[in-house]
């Protein structure tokens, strides 16, 4: 798990930390990091969420999250 204290307070207050835990933070070199979160609820329909620039993107698997991040060029494959 990532240290959520790394996130700007303006972003931190908008995250649903009651239902999600921060799994990874991808710094993009500006003030809008990508926050990968995992749903804590066992009955969740989508177990993973990416928060970026105020929008949430939901996924069933971590593999889907990884492929989405690669497609957006937020992470590199090598």
Secondary structure, 3 states (H helix, E strand, C coil): CCCHHHCCHHHHCCCCCCCEEEEEEECCCCCCCEEEEEECCCCCCCCEEEEECCEEEEECCHHHHHHHHHHCCCCCCC
